[in-house]
Amino acid sequence: MSGSASPYRGSSPLARRKRKRGLLVWGIILLVVWFLCSAVLASFLSSAPEAPPFAQAFLMSGFFGGLFFLLGLVFFIIGLVAELRARAFDREDRKRSVALTQAIGQLLNRSRSEAYASDGSLMHVNGATVIEVDRHFDQDTQGQVLTTINTTTRTFGVTHSSQSGTAVHGTGGTGMGGAAQSNYYGSSTGVTDSTSRTTGTEESVLSQTTRANLMGDALFSVFETTDASGQRDTIRAISLSRPAAEGVIRDLVGAVCYRVGGPETHSGGAVWAYVENLVAQFAPGDISYVTDRLKAIQSRPVGERESVAIAGMVMGRNALLVTSLSINGAARLETYPARFPEMLAQALSAAAAAPLPVDPHAVIGAGR
């Protein structure tokens, strides 16, 4: 596993977002326009009699278009710097993804039993007798709400208006002169009555379905033990269901994915690409079988029940999250990979400490 498990062949989405191609293109366009206009104007000025040389005319014409030159230069520099930084980021990101891919490959080559081995922090209980066993199945509830609304609006209106007026027209004058006068007196009144009424009905239908995962049972059990002085005590032992344990592994890998840059980078994508492989390698497969065995033991008289050896993480007073257990000295049954977080951290530390490998595709792919 010498290459990278990144799902991106060219630049990663995050590296592409770091680019400013628009500013780079506009900067080039403005600089080209400034140069052509300045060159044409300088050529025209230098062709006249007693005209300055072309270089001097070009500087003079370029000065008048200095705004285009400054904008183009600023846009070009910003776009070029962003492009160079994006390519450098993508190259380092791809190299880091190669190191992470190699580290996860080495983790997958480790024995599954290492994730369930005791590291000195686990509590061990030997010779325990089953007192109570209960199983709880994971449940998935799906539902939908359908709502229908019918609305009717009615408006009624009546308008009353009246208008009256008086017009007076007269003429008068003496001699050769005359004057005309016209006056109008009027009034208007109106009344509008409007009534609006809205009626509506609403119908809602709720449907819900709950399904139990019959292969996703969690374990709750109580054991009785006897210490060296002969005192009896109880131990509460719980175990996550297989889907819950798989969820813990996925959450850890997802946290690492975002820690190294997120799924839109080569590093994060390479880590997340192996999440299902890690689940298949280290997820527990004995939880349902352990529950069945303990149920069978509980059904027998107390004197005929086999002893159980338990190893687990302390969750409280006389309460354990079971990582593995053995019935009557038989092979260990695995229920929770307590050492998986430590193994994953060791792999990541090894990837961080190792020198970044040179990926020949990094330089080629960075420009895509």
Sequence and secondary structure as in RCSB ss.txt:
>XXXX:A:sequence
MSGSASPYRGSSPLARRKRKRGLLVWGIILLVVWFLCSAVLASFLSSAPEAPPFAQAFLMSGFFGGLFFLLGLVF
FIIGLVAELRARAFDREDRKRSVALTQAIGQLLNRSRSEAYASDGSLMHVNGATVIEVDRHFDQDTQGQVLTTIN
TTTRTFGVTHSSQSGTAVHGTGGTGMGGAAQSNYYGSSTGVTDSTSRTTGTEESVLSQTTRANLMGDALFSVFET
TDASGQRDTIRAISLSRPAAEGVIRDLVGAVCYRVGGPETHSGGAVWAYVENLVAQFAPGDISYVTDRLKAIQSR
PVGERESVAIAGMVMGRNALLVTSLSINGAARLETYPARFPEMLAQALSAAAAAPLPVDPHAVIGAGR
>XXXX:A:secstr
  S   S SSS HHHHHH  HHHHHHHHHHHHHHHHHHHHHHHHHHTSTT   HHHHHHHHHHHTHHHHHHHHHH
HHHHHHHHHHHHHHHHHHHHHHHHHHHHHHHHHTS GGGGGS  S SEEEEEEEEEEEEEEEEEEEEEEEEEEEE
EEEEEEEEEEEEEEEEEEEEEE STT  EEEEEEEEEEEEEEEEEEEEEEEEEEEEEEEEEEEEEEEEEEEEEEE
E TTS EEEEEEEE  HHHHHHHHHHHHHHHHHHTT TTSHHHHHHHTTHHHHHHHHS   HHHHHHHHHHHHTS
 GGG   EEEEEEEEETTEEEEEEEEETT   EE   TTHHHHHHHHHHHHHHS     HHHHHHHT 
